[in-house]
Amino acid sequence: MQPRNMSMSGVVDLAAVKAAGEAKAKAEQVRAEAARQGGSAAVPPSALVIDVDEAGFERDVLQRSAEVPVVLDFWAEWCEPCKQLGPLLERLAVEYNGRFLLAKIDVDANQMLMQQFGIQGIPAVFAVVAGQALPLFQGAVPEAQIRETLDQLIQVGEERFGLTGIAVDAGADAFDPAARPAGPYDALLEAAMSALDAGDLAGAVQAYKNVLADDPAHSEAKLGLAQAELLTRVQDLDPAAVRRNAADDPADVTAQIAAADLDLVGGHVQDAFGRLVETVRRTVGEDRNAARLRLLELFEVIGADDPRVTAARQALARVLF
């Protein structure tokens, strides 16, 4: 994992941290000043996850990165994979107890930051360490891999820049789980989320199915099942091979369906929908039906109210009728 400078022209000025040596010196200076003023106060666990925009990027990310690695989670409300990754990163931020700070950036509201980081799809995760930007990963990633990446990030912060994290007051965010009454399916839904966090996709699928067996219209379970089944389908795929096969043979329906799954997991929703609509248009019989059914399944992952689903349904209707 190698730090690199990232030009933020028009947003912030990183000229002062062009080289790793300069960045380390800057971080040491910031920490020395904090120590002179009595040190940084301990923060509650809730302060380990913050929302960041373009206006506050220098203060909340660059300046804070002189004392703790800052992980950037680029997300959007319409991005279903983001809804799986975001809570996982938030949980890990609290679990790592101040070893890194999680900054969440809504790409719809912060297009300039998205462009400056060169992001092509979301979710996308970067880090800033002593003013140095590091790309971490993009798309749906297993928790074990995320932990390994975070451990490497923290090691880089400590060994190269002397970053030891921020103090956390664990008792500041006391929460009484009894304050909210449990719903009839809360235990099953919690089991599904725990299974997802643990990488047990089969367990998550079964937990969601258990809810739907009693309540077939349960919206949260339907959405969760669609997402878990999508992750199950792509977990053993070779992305490069799938995309190569899809590009080499547009008539290969199996390849197009697999590529559409990868598109969606990577946050390329319209690409996934467009690929399958086009596959439906140029096929007949069982092949056409297979592509149509997968498209309907992907609609479930995004949600019926999403305008991209509405547009894709209209496009599907035009090619079918």
C-alpha positions in Angstrom: 0.0 0.0 0.0 1.8 3.1 -1.2 0.7 6.6 -0.3 0.4 9.0 -3.3 -0.4 12.7 -3.6 -3.7 13.6 -5.1 -4.4 16.9 -6.8 -7.4 18.6 -5.3 -7.2 21.7 -7.5 -10.2 23.8 -6.9 -11.1 22.2 -3.6 -8.0 22.2 -1.4 -4.3 22.8 -1.6 -2.1 19.8 -1.1 1.1 21.5 -2.1 2.4 21.4 1.5 2.3 17.7 1.6 3.7 16.7 -1.8 6.3 14.3 -0.4 6.0 11.7 2.4 8.8 13.4 4.3 7.0 16.7 4.3 3.7 15.0 5.2 5.3 13.4 8.2 6.9 16.6 9.4 3.5 18.3 9.0 1.8 15.6 11.0 4.4 15.9 13.8 3.9 19.6 13.9 0.2 19.3 14.3 0.5 16.7 17.1 3.1 18.9 18.8 0.8 21.8 18.8 -2.1 19.7 20.1 0.2 18.5 22.9 1.2 22.0 23.8 -2.4 22.9 24.2 -3.1 20.0 26.5 -3.7 17.2 24.0 -6.8 16.2 22.1 -9.9 15.4 24.2 -11.3 11.9 23.9 -14.3 11.7 21.5 -17.4 9.5 21.8 -17.7 6.5 19.5 -20.3 8.3 17.4 -17.7 10.9 16.5 -15.7 8.2 14.7 -18.1 8.4 11.7 -18.6 11.8 10.1 -20.3 13.2 7.0 -18.0 15.3 4.9 -18.7 17.8 2.1 -16.5 19.8 -0.2 -16.5 22.9 2.0 -15.3 20.9 5.1 -12.9 18.5 3.3 -9.7 20.4 4.3 -10.8 20.8 7.9 -12.4 17.4 8.5 -10.2 15.2 6.3 -6.8 16.8 5.5 -6.3 18.4 8.9 -7.6 15.4 10.8 -5.4 13.1 8.8 -2.4 14.5 10.6 -3.5 12.7 13.7 -5.4 9.7 12.4 -5.9 7.9 9.1 -9.2 9.0 7.5 -11.1 6.5 5.5 -13.3 8.0 2.8 -16.5 6.1 1.9 -18.0 7.5 -1.4 -21.6 6.5 -1.5 -25.1 7.5 -2.8 -28.6 7.0 -1.5 -29.6 5.1 -4.7 -26.6 2.7 -4.5 -27.7 -0.6 -2.9 -24.2 -2.1 -2.5 -23.4 1.1 -0.5 -26.2 0.3 1.9 -24.4 -3.0 2.7 -20.9 -1.6 2.9 -21.6 1.6 4.8 -23.0 0.0 8.0 -20.1 -2.5 7.9 -17.5 0.3 7.7 -19.3 2.2 10.5 -19.3 -0.8 12.7 -15.5 -1.4 12.1 -14.8 2.3 12.8 -16.2 1.9 16.3 -14.6 -1.5 16.7 -11.1 -0.2 15.8 -11.6 2.3 18.6 -10.0 5.5 17.1 -7.4 3.8 15.0 -9.1 5.4 12.0 -11.8 7.9 11.3 -14.6 7.2 8.8 -15.7 10.1 6.6 -18.8 9.5 4.5 -19.1 11.5 1.2 -22.4 11.6 -0.7 -21.3 11.7 -4.4 -24.6 13.3 -5.5 -24.0 16.3 -3.3 -20.2 16.4 -3.8 -19.5 15.9 -7.5 -16.3 17.8 -7.5 -14.7 15.5 -4.9 -15.9 12.5 -6.9 -14.2 13.8 -10.0 -11.0 14.8 -8.2 -10.6 11.3 -6.8 -11.3 9.9 -10.3 -14.1 7.6 -9.1 -15.8 5.6 -11.8 -18.2 3.6 -9.7 -19.5 3.3 -6.1 -19.1 2.3 -3.4 -15.5 3.5 -3.6 -13.2 3.7 -0.5 -10.0 5.8 -0.2 -7.9 6.9 2.7 -6.0 10.0 3.5 -2.9 9.7 5.8 -1.0 12.8 6.7 -2.5 14.5 3.6 -1.5 11.6 1.4 -4.4 9.9 -0.6 -4.5 6.1 -1.0 -7.0 4.1 -3.0 -8.3 1.2 -0.9 -11.0 -0.7 -2.8 -14.2 -0.4 -4.9 -17.4 -2.3 -4.9 -18.6 -5.1 -2.6 -15.7 -6.5 -0.6 -15.7 -9.3 2.0 -15.3 -8.1 5.6 -12.1 -10.2 6.0 -10.5 -8.3 3.1 -11.6 -5.0 4.5 -10.1 -5.8 7.8 -6.8 -6.7 6.2 -6.8 -3.5 4.2 -7.5 -1.4 7.4 -4.8 -3.2 9.3 -2.3 -2.3 6.5 -3.6 1.3 6.5 -3.1 1.6 10.2 0.4 0.1 9.9 1.3 2.7 7.2 0.0 5.5 9.4 2.0 4.4 12.4 5.3 3.4 10.7 5.6 6.2 8.1 3.8 9.1 9.8 3.7 8.3 13.5 -0.1 8.3 13.6 -1.4 6.6 16.7 -5.1 7.4 16.4 -7.4 9.4 18.6 -8.6 8.7 22.1 -12.2 7.4 22.5 -14.5 7.7 25.5 -16.3 4.3 25.1 -19.0 5.3 27.7 -20.1 8.5 26.0 -22.6 6.9 23.7 -24.4 4.6 26.1 -27.4 3.0 24.5 -30.2 1.1 26.0 -31.5 -1.5 23.5 -34.6 -2.0 25.6 -35.6 1.6 24.7 -36.9 0.5 21.4 -39.5 -2.4 21.3 -38.5 -5.3 19.1 -40.6 -5.9 16.0 -41.8 -9.4 15.1 -39.0 -10.1 12.6 -36.2 -8.1 14.2 -34.3 -11.1 15.4 -34.4 -12.8 12.0 -33.3 -9.5 10.2 -30.5 -9.0 12.7 -29.4 -12.6 12.1 -29.4 -11.9 8.4 -27.2 -8.8 8.8 -24.8 -10.6 11.1 -24.5 -13.4 8.6 -23.7 -10.8 5.9 -21.1 -9.1 8.0 -19.5 -12.5 8.7 -19.5 -13.4 5.0 -22.1 -16.1 5.5 -24.2 -15.4 2.4 -26.1 -18.7 2.6 -27.0 -17.9 6.2 -28.2 -14.5 5.2 -30.3 -15.8 2.3 -32.0 -18.4 4.6 -32.7 -15.8 7.3 -34.4 -13.5 4.8 -36.3 -16.4 3.4 -37.5 -17.3 6.9 -39.1 -13.8 7.2 -40.7 -14.0 3.8 -42.1 -17.4 4.5 -44.3 -15.7 7.1 -44.7 -12.4 5.4 -44.1 -12.6 1.6 -44.6 -8.8 1.2 -42.0 -7.8 3.8 -40.1 -5.1 1.9 -36.9 -5.1 4.0 -36.6 -8.9 3.7 -37.3 -8.8 0.0 -34.6 -6.2 -0.6 -32.1 -8.0 1.7 -32.8 -11.4 -0.1 -32.2 -9.9 -3.5 -29.0 -8.3 -2.3 -27.7 -11.4 -0.6 -28.5 -13.6 -3.7 -26.7 -11.1 -5.9 -23.6 -11.2 -3.7 -23.8 -15.0 -3.7 -23.8 -15.1 -7.5 -20.8 -12.9 -7.9 -18.6 -14.1 -5.1 -16.8 -16.8 -7.1 -16.7 -15.0 -10.4 -13.5 -13.9 -12.2 -14.5 -10.4 -13.1 -11.9 -10.1 -15.9 -12.9 -13.4 -17.5 -16.6 -12.5 -17.2 -16.2 -9.1 -18.9 -14.0 -10.5 -21.6 -16.5 -13.2 -22.4 -19.3 -10.7 -22.5 -17.4 -8.4 -24.8 -16.2 -11.2 -27.1 -19.7 -12.7 -27.6 -22.7 -10.4 -27.2 -24.9 -13.4 -28.0 -23.7 -15.3 -25.0 -26.7 -14.7 -22.6 -25.0 -16.4 -19.6 -22.0 -14.1 -20.0 -24.2 -11.0 -20.3 -26.2 -12.0 -17.2 -23.0 -12.5 -15.2 -21.6 -9.2 -16.4 -24.8 -7.4 -15.5 -24.5 -8.8 -11.9 -20.9 -7.5 -11.7 -22.1 -4.1 -13.1 -24.7 -3.8 -10.3 -22.3 -4.8 -7.5 -19.9 -2.2 -8.8 -22.5 0.5 -8.6 -23.0 0.7 -12.4 -26.8 0.4 -12.2 -27.7 1.8 -15.6 -25.0 -0.3 -17.3 -26.5 -3.4 -15.7 -30.0 -2.6 -16.7 -29.0 -1.5 -20.2 -27.0 -4.6 -20.8 -30.0 -6.9 -20.0 -32.6 -4.8 -21.9 -30.4 -5.1 -24.9 -29.9 -8.8 -24.3 -33.7 -9.3 -24.2 -34.1 -7.3 -27.4 -31.8 -9.5 -29.4 -32.8 -12.9 -28.1 -35.8 -15.2 -28.2 -37.2 -18.2 -26.3 -35.5 -19.4 -23.1 -32.5 -17.0 -23.5 -34.8 -14.0 -23.7 -36.8 -15.2 -20.6 -33.6 -15.8 -18.6 -32.3 -12.3 -19.3 -35.8 -10.8 -18.5 -36.0 -12.7 -15.2 -32.5 -11.6 -14.1 -33.4 -8.0 -14.9 -36.5 -8.3 -12.7 -34.3 -9.7 -9.9 -32.0 -6.7 -10.2 -34.9 -4.4 -10.0 -35.6 -5.9 -6.6 -32.0 -5.1 -5.5 -32.4 -1.4 -6.4 -36.1 -0.9 -5.4 -39.2 -0.3 -7.3 -39.3 3.5 -6.5 -35.9 4.2 -8.0 -36.3 6.3 -11.2 -33.7 4.1 -13.0 -35.9 1.1 -12.3 -38.9 2.9 -13.8 -36.9 3.9 -16.9 -35.6 0.4 -17.3 -39.1 -1.1 -17.0 -40.3 1.2 -19.7 -37.3 0.2 -21.9 -38.0 -3.5 -21.2 -41.7 -3.1 -22.2 -40.6 -1.5 -25.5 -38.4 -4.4 -26.5 -40.9 -7.0 -25.3 -44.1 -5.6 -27.0 
